[in-house]
Amino acid sequence: MWPENPIRFCPHCGQSLDHPKSLVNLFWTATTDVYFCWCYHCHWRGEITPVERVESAEVVEEGSMAMPGLAPSSPYLH
């Protein structure tokens, strides 16, 4: 059975990709699903790869007390 298409809207203009002239095509690279999309409304095209997990570092802005216990003069805030 084919997986259900999780791509519903154009990431560029926000219009629905359900238009009969828009295209959402699934292909695979190794074990990764990749969706090639073309939007009829704005003519954007590109590949979208679903991501299961994202890890990112939090950036502490200067003068921010985002990290309790660090004084404003802490070298970690500069």
The 8 nearest C-alpha neighbors of each residue, nearest first, counted from 0:
[[1, 2, 3, 4, 25, 26, 32, 5],
 [2, 0, 3, 4, 25, 26, 32, 24],
 [3, 1, 4, 0, 5, 25, 32, 26],
 [4, 2, 5, 1, 6, 0, 25, 7],
 [3, 5, 6, 2, 7, 23, 25, 34],
 [6, 4, 7, 3, 49, 2, 8, 34],
 [7, 5, 4, 8, 23, 16, 34, 9],
 [6, 8, 16, 15, 5, 17, 9, 4],
 [9, 7, 15, 16, 13, 14, 6, 10],
 [8, 10, 13, 11, 14, 12, 16, 38],
 [9, 11, 13, 12, 8, 14, 43, 6],
 [12, 10, 9, 13, 43, 41, 14, 8],
 [11, 13, 14, 9, 10, 41, 40, 8],
 [14, 12, 9, 8, 10, 11, 15, 16],
 [15, 13, 9, 8, 12, 16, 40, 38],
 [14, 16, 8, 17, 7, 9, 13, 18],
 [15, 17, 8, 18, 7, 21, 9, 38],
 [18, 16, 15, 19, 21, 7, 8, 20],
 [17, 19, 21, 16, 20, 15, 39, 22],
 [20, 18, 21, 17, 22, 16, 39, 38],
 [19, 21, 18, 39, 22, 38, 17, 16],
 [22, 20, 39, 38, 18, 19, 37, 16],
 [21, 23, 37, 36, 24, 20, 38, 16],
 [22, 24, 36, 35, 34, 37, 25, 21],
 [23, 25, 35, 34, 22, 36, 26, 33],
 [26, 24, 34, 33, 35, 23, 32, 27],
 [27, 25, 33, 32, 34, 24, 28, 35],
 [26, 28, 32, 31, 33, 29, 30, 25],
 [27, 29, 31, 30, 32, 26, 33, 48],
 [28, 30, 31, 27, 32, 26, 33, 48],
 [31, 29, 28, 27, 32, 33, 26, 48],
 [32, 30, 28, 27, 29, 33, 48, 49],
 [33, 31, 27, 26, 48, 34, 28, 30],
 [34, 32, 48, 26, 27, 25, 47, 31],
 [35, 33, 25, 47, 46, 24, 36, 26],
 [34, 36, 46, 24, 23, 45, 25, 47],
 [37, 35, 23, 44, 22, 45, 34, 46],
 [36, 38, 44, 22, 21, 43, 42, 39],
 [39, 37, 42, 21, 43, 40, 41, 9],
 [38, 40, 21, 42, 20, 41, 37, 18],
 [39, 41, 38, 42, 14, 12, 21, 43],
 [40, 42, 43, 38, 39, 12, 11, 14],
 [43, 41, 38, 39, 40, 37, 44, 21],
 [44, 42, 38, 41, 37, 11, 45, 9],
 [43, 45, 37, 36, 42, 38, 46, 35],
 [44, 46, 36, 35, 47, 37, 43, 34],
 [45, 47, 35, 34, 36, 33, 48, 44],
 [46, 48, 34, 33, 35, 49, 45, 36],
 [47, 49, 33, 32, 34, 50, 46, 31],
 [50, 48, 47, 51, 32, 33, 31, 34],
 [51, 49, 52, 48, 53, 47, 31, 32],
 [50, 52, 49, 53, 48, 54, 31, 32],
 [53, 51, 50, 54, 49, 55, 48, 31],
 [54, 52, 55, 51, 50, 56, 49, 57],
 [55, 53, 52, 56, 57, 51, 50, 58],
 [54, 56, 57, 53, 58, 52, 59, 50],
 [55, 57, 58, 54, 59, 53, 60, 66],
 [58, 56, 59, 55, 60, 65, 54, 66],
 [57, 59, 56, 60, 55, 65, 61, 76],
 [60, 58, 57, 61, 65, 63, 76, 66],
 [59, 61, 63, 62, 58, 76, 65, 77],
 [60, 62, 76, 63, 77, 59, 71, 64],
 [63, 61, 71, 60, 64, 76, 77, 59],
 [64, 62, 60, 65, 61, 59, 71, 76],
 [63, 65, 66, 67, 62, 69, 71, 70],
 [66, 64, 63, 67, 59, 60, 69, 62],
 [65, 67, 64, 69, 68, 59, 63, 70],
 [68, 66, 69, 64, 65, 70, 63, 71],
 [67, 69, 66, 70, 64, 65, 71, 73],
 [70, 68, 67, 73, 66, 71, 64, 75],
 [69, 71, 73, 72, 68, 64, 67, 76],
 [72, 70, 73, 62, 69, 76, 64, 63],
 [73, 71, 70, 74, 76, 69, 77, 75],
 [72, 74, 70, 75, 71, 76, 69, 77],
 [75, 73, 76, 77, 72, 71, 70, 69],
 [76, 74, 73, 77, 69, 72, 59, 61],
 [75, 77, 61, 74, 73, 59, 60, 62],
 [76, 74, 75, 61, 73, 72, 60, 62]]
